[in-house]
Amino acid sequence: MTTHHPIKPAWTCGGCAGEWPCQTRRRELRAEYDRAPVSLALYLAAQLVDAAQDLAHVPAGHLHHRFLGWTR
């Protein structure tokens, strides 16, 4: 079980205090959704929508890159 969960409303990582999803959580998510990339994208898109409400001051492009850009 991971300790790298988001701490809201700042969306920092509970395991390493970096921006969530941190590098560790990204590796975990890639492994967890190894055969389901669309499901991973849908999960992260839902997280992005939630985070956008809390992080209204962060540019949308940055949030997109942070939550979805790395999944390619």
N, C-alpha and C positions, 0 to 999 in steps of 0.2 A: 504494500500500500504506500502510495506516495505522500510526501509531506509538502509537495510543490503545488498547493492549491492557491487560488487567488484570495488575497485579503482585500475585501471591498470596504470602502468605495475607492481606495487608491489603486486597486488592481496591481498590487505588488505580490510577489511570491512568498508564501508562508514558509518555504524551505530555505530560500537563499536571499530573500529581500530584493531581488531584481524585478524588472518588469515581467508581469505574467502575460503570456506563457514564457517562462525562462527556457534556457537551452536544455536543461534537464527535463523539464515537462514536455518540451517539444519532442525529445527523443522518446520519452515514455508514450506520448500520444501516437507517434509514428508506429511504434511497436504494437500498441493496443489496437490501432485501426489499420494494421498492415494490409489487410485484404478488403478494406472498406474505405477508400479515400473520399468517396462522396459523403459518407456518414461523418467522417472527420471534418470535412468542409462545412457541413450543416451544423455540427456541434460548435465549431469555432465561430461560425456566422452568428449563431444565437448568443454566444459569449460576447461577440463584438457589439451586438445591439444592446446588450445589458451594460457593457462597459461604456458605450457612447453616452449613455444617460449620466453616468457618474463622472466621465472624463470629457465633459462638453468643451473644456478649454484646450483639449488636444486636437490638432488638425486631423481631419477625417482620413487623409492619406497616410498619416503615421499609424493611426489605429488599424487601417486596412492592412498595411505591411506587417504590423506587429501580430495581428491575429490570423491573417489569411495568407499573406504574401510568401511566407516560408513553406507553405504546403506543396508548392509546385515541384 
